Structure formats: structure tokens, C-alpha cells
Amino acid sequence: MSASDEYVPSQYEAIPSVALLAGAPRFGRSSQFSKLFSFHNQEQTDYTMGLIFIAAFLLTFFFMWTVSIFVFMCLGQREAGFLSGHPFVEPEPKVDNYEEA
């Protein structure tokens, strides 16, 4: 085989979700995945703490969302309206019932 016959892969292009996750805040912690496999305990801890902060932030958001939904459900349609999970109340149309002569 000559050098011109070698396979050359296309360059990697990150999809938007990967770029978004890479730009997620780490609260001052490392975002390099390779640090997790480092021989230095401090680098492993730094990356792990960044993961823990992201997980805690998402879990807190999910928990607050769940509590608010539960509170609205307990309040009911009269107090919370559509936030309680009930559909919008539409007034029934008035129909004139008259007999044609």
C-alpha cells in the first residue's frame, strides 16, 4: 500500500448538544474528561466535584419543579386554575331553545 491509499477519516464536528454540555458551568472545576483517569488524586477529585455540582444543580431544579407541581395539584382547580393539571374551563355556549311557529 502506498501512502496515498491510506484511509483518512473526516474531521469530527461536535453536534450542538455536545457543545452545550461542554459549555455547562462546572463552578470552577475542570471540564476535561481525561482528568478522571489521571494518576493524580487531586485531578480526579476536581473533575468528580464538577460532576457532582452539575448533578446537584439538576436534581435541585427537578425537585423544586416536582414540589411546585404537587402544590398546585393540592390547591386544586379553583385556586391554581390550569396549573393544577385540569383543562381550561370553557363556558358552555348559550343556545336559544325556541320553537318555530
URURFEN-V361358 format. One line per field, one symbol per residue. phi: phi as a letter, one per 20 degrees, with the letter a starting at -180 (. if undefined). Layout:
BEGIN
phi: ???
END
This chain:
BEGIN
phi: .effeffcffffcffgffffffeffdlnefdeffffdfeefffffffffffffffffffffffffffffffffffnffedmfffnefgedfffedfecefe
END
